[in-house]
Amino acid sequence: VAKDLGLQLLELKDRDAHVFDTGRTRYFFLDLQNGHLSMMEQVDREEICSAVAKCVLNFEILVKRPM
């Protein structure tokens, strides 16, 4: 994530970066030690979006203090 945002790893910590999932369940987390976006746990596609062919999980990353 740091690389994609054009930030150094330390800047993610300094700017208090957070991941916000748009649903009720939290699926993602941002590891501020290495800058990687990871899954909280294994996702069961049938449970999340069994009624649709394309399964999409939306999230946002908030980085405080404008770039």
N, C-alpha and C positions, 0 to 999 in steps of 0.2 A: 504494500500500500504506500509506504514512504516513497519508493521509487516511482510509482505511478503518479503520485502527487508532486513529484519533484522536490521532496523534502529529505533532509537527513534524518536518520533514525532518532536522534536526540530531539529533533523538532517535534516529532509526534508526541513525545512525552511532555515537552514544554508547552505545547498547544492543546494538551488534554484531549487528544483524539478519541472519539467513541463511535461505535457502530450502533445504529438504531434499526431494528427490524420493524417492518410496517405492520406485522400481525401481532397476535397475542403471545405467541411462542418465540423465544429468542433462539435463533439458529446459528448466528455468527458471533465471533468475538475477534477483536483486534489485539494481537499480542504486541504490546509496546516494547518488549525486550528484543524482538527480531523484526517487527514491522509486518508480519504475516497476518492475513485474514484467514481464519480457520473456522471449521464447524464446531459447534458446542458438542454435538454427538452425531451419530449416524442418523441420516434422515430416511424415513419410510415414505417413499413417493406415493404409495397407495393410500396412506393415511392422510397425506397433505392435500393431494389433488388428484384423486382417483377419477373424478368426473370429466377431466380435460386431458387432451392429448399432449399439450405442451405444459410442463410444470415450471413455473417461475416463482422464485422467492425474492421479493424486493427488500432492499435495505438501503440505508443512507449512512454515510460517514460524516460526522461533524468534527471539524477542526476549529477550535476557538482561536481568537486573534487573527484577523484577516490576513490573507497572503499579500 
